[in-house]
């Protein structure tokens, strides 16, 4: 999957478009120092969004905006790894 284009939608919100979902629009909100998918305008002509696709979207948008390290170091990942 590739990030086709992105733009700022409003304060702390980024609008993004991906090649796998050409008709759908995805909105990422800034949480602390990284961006996280919080909303989408999904179109029925696009495939169903999977968890793996969401993770890849997070990595692509944060990498593009220079926030990848902050995204990879978020607390929820550290909590999952330390919890049995």
ZALUMDO-67034 format. One record per residue (C-alpha): residue number from 1; residue in one letter; x, y, z. Coordinates in steps of 0.5 Angstrom, whole numbers. Layout:
<pts>
<pt><i>NUM</i><aa>A</aa><X>X</X><Y>Y</Y><Z>Z</Z></pt>
...
</pts>
This chain:
<pts>
<pt><i>1</i><aa>X</aa><X>0</X><Y>0</Y><Z>0</Z></pt>
<pt><i>2</i><aa>X</aa><X>2</X><Y>7</Y><Z>-2</Z></pt>
<pt><i>3</i><aa>X</aa><X>0</X><Y>14</Y><Z>1</Z></pt>
<pt><i>4</i><aa>X</aa><X>-2</X><Y>18</Y><Z>-5</Z></pt>
<pt><i>5</i><aa>X</aa><X>-3</X><Y>24</Y><Z>-2</Z></pt>
<pt><i>6</i><aa>X</aa><X>-4</X><Y>28</Y><Z>5</Z></pt>
<pt><i>7</i><aa>X</aa><X>-6</X><Y>35</Y><Z>7</Z></pt>
<pt><i>8</i><aa>X</aa><X>-8</X><Y>38</Y><Z>13</Z></pt>
<pt><i>9</i><aa>X</aa><X>-16</X><Y>38</Y><Z>14</Z></pt>
<pt><i>10</i><aa>X</aa><X>-16</X><Y>43</Y><Z>21</Z></pt>
<pt><i>11</i><aa>X</aa><X>-12</X><Y>44</Y><Z>27</Z></pt>
<pt><i>12</i><aa>X</aa><X>-9</X><Y>37</Y><Z>29</Z></pt>
<pt><i>13</i><aa>X</aa><X>-12</X><Y>33</Y><Z>24</Z></pt>
<pt><i>14</i><aa>X</aa><X>-9</X><Y>30</Y><Z>17</Z></pt>
<pt><i>15</i><aa>X</aa><X>-13</X><Y>28</Y><Z>11</Z></pt>
<pt><i>16</i><aa>X</aa><X>-10</X><Y>22</Y><Z>7</Z></pt>
<pt><i>17</i><aa>X</aa><X>-11</X><Y>18</Y><Z>1</Z></pt>
<pt><i>18</i><aa>X</aa><X>-8</X><Y>11</Y><Z>0</Z></pt>
<pt><i>19</i><aa>X</aa><X>-8</X><Y>7</Y><Z>-7</Z></pt>
<pt><i>20</i><aa>X</aa><X>-11</X><Y>1</Y><Z>-4</Z></pt>
<pt><i>21</i><aa>X</aa><X>-17</X><Y>5</Y><Z>-2</Z></pt>
<pt><i>22</i><aa>X</aa><X>-17</X><Y>10</Y><Z>-8</Z></pt>
<pt><i>23</i><aa>X</aa><X>-25</X><Y>13</Y><Z>-6</Z></pt>
<pt><i>24</i><aa>X</aa><X>-24</X><Y>13</Y><Z>1</Z></pt>
<pt><i>25</i><aa>X</aa><X>-22</X><Y>19</Y><Z>5</Z></pt>
<pt><i>26</i><aa>X</aa><X>-18</X><Y>17</Y><Z>12</Z></pt>
<pt><i>27</i><aa>X</aa><X>-17</X><Y>22</Y><Z>18</Z></pt>
<pt><i>28</i><aa>X</aa><X>-11</X><Y>22</Y><Z>23</Z></pt>
<pt><i>29</i><aa>X</aa><X>-11</X><Y>26</Y><Z>29</Z></pt>
<pt><i>30</i><aa>X</aa><X>-5</X><Y>28</Y><Z>33</Z></pt>
<pt><i>31</i><aa>X</aa><X>-5</X><Y>24</Y><Z>40</Z></pt>
<pt><i>32</i><aa>X</aa><X>1</X><Y>27</Y><Z>44</Z></pt>
<pt><i>33</i><aa>X</aa><X>7</X><Y>27</Y><Z>38</Z></pt>
<pt><i>34</i><aa>X</aa><X>4</X><Y>22</Y><Z>33</Z></pt>
<pt><i>35</i><aa>X</aa><X>-2</X><Y>21</Y><Z>29</Z></pt>
<pt><i>36</i><aa>X</aa><X>-7</X><Y>16</Y><Z>29</Z></pt>
<pt><i>37</i><aa>X</aa><X>-13</X><Y>14</Y><Z>25</Z></pt>
<pt><i>38</i><aa>X</aa><X>-20</X><Y>16</Y><Z>28</Z></pt>
<pt><i>39</i><aa>X</aa><X>-25</X><Y>17</Y><Z>23</Z></pt>
<pt><i>40</i><aa>X</aa><X>-26</X><Y>15</Y><Z>15</Z></pt>
<pt><i>41</i><aa>X</aa><X>-30</X><Y>16</Y><Z>10</Z></pt>
<pt><i>42</i><aa>X</aa><X>-30</X><Y>9</Y><Z>7</Z></pt>
<pt><i>43</i><aa>X</aa><X>-34</X><Y>8</Y><Z>0</Z></pt>
<pt><i>44</i><aa>X</aa><X>-37</X><Y>1</Y><Z>-1</Z></pt>
<pt><i>45</i><aa>X</aa><X>-33</X><Y>1</Y><Z>-8</Z></pt>
<pt><i>46</i><aa>X</aa><X>-26</X><Y>0</Y><Z>-4</Z></pt>
<pt><i>47</i><aa>X</aa><X>-24</X><Y>-7</Y><Z>0</Z></pt>
<pt><i>48</i><aa>X</aa><X>-26</X><Y>-8</Y><Z>7</Z></pt>
<pt><i>49</i><aa>X</aa><X>-21</X><Y>-4</Y><Z>12</Z></pt>
<pt><i>50</i><aa>X</aa><X>-17</X><Y>-10</Y><Z>16</Z></pt>
<pt><i>51</i><aa>X</aa><X>-12</X><Y>-9</Y><Z>22</Z></pt>
<pt><i>52</i><aa>X</aa><X>-6</X><Y>-10</Y><Z>18</Z></pt>
<pt><i>53</i><aa>X</aa><X>-8</X><Y>-4</Y><Z>13</Z></pt>
<pt><i>54</i><aa>X</aa><X>-9</X><Y>0</Y><Z>19</Z></pt>
<pt><i>55</i><aa>X</aa><X>-3</X><Y>-1</Y><Z>22</Z></pt>
<pt><i>56</i><aa>X</aa><X>1</X><Y>0</Y><Z>15</Z></pt>
<pt><i>57</i><aa>X</aa><X>-3</X><Y>7</Y><Z>14</Z></pt>
<pt><i>58</i><aa>X</aa><X>-1</X><Y>9</Y><Z>21</Z></pt>
<pt><i>59</i><aa>X</aa><X>6</X><Y>8</Y><Z>19</Z></pt>
<pt><i>60</i><aa>X</aa><X>6</X><Y>11</Y><Z>13</Z></pt>
<pt><i>61</i><aa>X</aa><X>3</X><Y>17</Y><Z>15</Z></pt>
<pt><i>62</i><aa>X</aa><X>7</X><Y>18</Y><Z>21</Z></pt>
<pt><i>63</i><aa>X</aa><X>14</X><Y>17</Y><Z>17</Z></pt>
<pt><i>64</i><aa>X</aa><X>11</X><Y>22</Y><Z>12</Z></pt>
<pt><i>65</i><aa>X</aa><X>10</X><Y>27</Y><Z>17</Z></pt>
<pt><i>66</i><aa>X</aa><X>17</X><Y>25</Y><Z>21</Z></pt>
<pt><i>67</i><aa>X</aa><X>13</X><Y>22</Y><Z>27</Z></pt>
<pt><i>68</i><aa>X</aa><X>15</X><Y>15</Y><Z>26</Z></pt>
<pt><i>69</i><aa>X</aa><X>19</X><Y>14</Y><Z>32</Z></pt>
<pt><i>70</i><aa>X</aa><X>14</X><Y>17</Y><Z>37</Z></pt>
<pt><i>71</i><aa>X</aa><X>9</X><Y>12</Y><Z>34</Z></pt>
<pt><i>72</i><aa>X</aa><X>13</X><Y>6</Y><Z>35</Z></pt>
<pt><i>73</i><aa>X</aa><X>15</X><Y>9</Y><Z>42</Z></pt>
<pt><i>74</i><aa>X</aa><X>7</X><Y>10</Y><Z>44</Z></pt>
<pt><i>75</i><aa>X</aa><X>5</X><Y>7</Y><Z>51</Z></pt>
<pt><i>76</i><aa>X</aa><X>0</X><Y>2</Y><Z>48</Z></pt>
<pt><i>77</i><aa>X</aa><X>5</X><Y>-2</Y><Z>45</Z></pt>
<pt><i>78</i><aa>X</aa><X>10</X><Y>-2</Y><Z>51</Z></pt>
<pt><i>79</i><aa>X</aa><X>4</X><Y>-4</Y><Z>55</Z></pt>
<pt><i>80</i><aa>X</aa><X>2</X><Y>-10</Y><Z>50</Z></pt>
<pt><i>81</i><aa>X</aa><X>9</X><Y>-12</Y><Z>50</Z></pt>
<pt><i>82</i><aa>X</aa><X>10</X><Y>-12</Y><Z>58</Z></pt>
<pt><i>83</i><aa>X</aa><X>3</X><Y>-16</Y><Z>59</Z></pt>
<pt><i>84</i><aa>X</aa><X>3</X><Y>-23</Y><Z>59</Z></pt>
</pts>
